[in-house]
Amino acid sequence: MTLVMLIAFFALLALSMPVGYALVISAGSAILWQGTIPLVLVVVKLFQPSQSFPLLAIPFFILSGSLMMSGKLGEHLVQFAARMVGRFHGGMGQVSVVGSTIFGGVSGSAVAEASALGAMLIPWQKREGYPPAFAAVIAGLLPPSIPLILFSTVSNVSIAALFTAAILPGLMLAGGMMLACYFSGRLRNFPRLSEPAVRQKLGYVLLHAMPALLMPIFIIVLLRAGIATPTEVSVIAVAYALVVSATIYRDLTFASIYAALINTVITTGIVMLVITASSLVGHVLVTERIPTLIATWATEVLGAPWLIMMMMTMIMLTVGMFLDLPAAVLLLGPIFVAIGTTIGIDLVQLGLVVCINLSIGLFTPPVGTTLFIGAAIAKVSIGSVIKELWPFYLVSFTVLLLMMYVPALTIY
């Protein structure tokens, strides 16, 4: 049954069918091929995940990010980052990294992050004299928070624990990528922002960017203190975004609310289709005990936990090149949770490794979502962008290896 599902799935992907539909059709075909499982189970398994209360956090986090970044806040955020790091070598690239780090905590969506920041920063970098291909690199490199929510649903790990553990890896990625921008700018003599472009007082730009800077802190404090559940925090975040947009920036309109709602519905629909379809695929795998068999094989053949972790990493890097991040987390998560439990890996650490690993697939060919978005906005070829990516791949792999083999970086 699993073999039939895999053959159908890859055949449908080869025909360019969307991943969500390919998952539903391939899993349904496998159940039909098996013959003894009632087809009504397909409907039940598709419906069941939609009743998860924690998953309500996804549309609300997306909505809060859309509301906050659709107006003046995004501009003030970029001005703040420019004032902080724009005068250094590779400053415009560092501005993108700082913006991605902050916006990743606001929206939780890599696609939204790449689209919103890329539309502002890529044309600006090109005007300042940066190579267009390099300008396209930075959009959406850092891992967003929605994959952590998805991993929580397949592992029963606390979302609050995952969010808290992700702080240090996120900062390490940001710091490493800022260094990559600095040395690239210095070695290649990229232009730096002139003093008039960054002469605004730090207090002024900090004050205007403060709502965006406070949002990630606000979320972590509420979760860590046990004041609210992740779903409740996401609803509070929407209320916060509405109040900030309406009273501080005064740019909230019915048109902006409508646009944010439309974006939220479309994005949530895509993610939920993958979630429900993955539930059906998971049923097929569990029925044939595939996660248990793989875990048993890994422990008997490979033996050493570090070697098993390396095997999982290679699988994730390969899968991440061809599957979207949510689908990859939901499909590989149950299998790797079974392996991690068998060899004694902390599931919070495993969750960070899975999400950072698969996030690398966002900017690797042939199906790198943010890679294509950045190249489209910069109007350059994918190949030219990939040539600029090697320092950032190096940073990502270095941080990934540290997450894999230094548990203290994620378990605290």
Beta strands, then each sheet from edge to edge (+ up, - down):
end
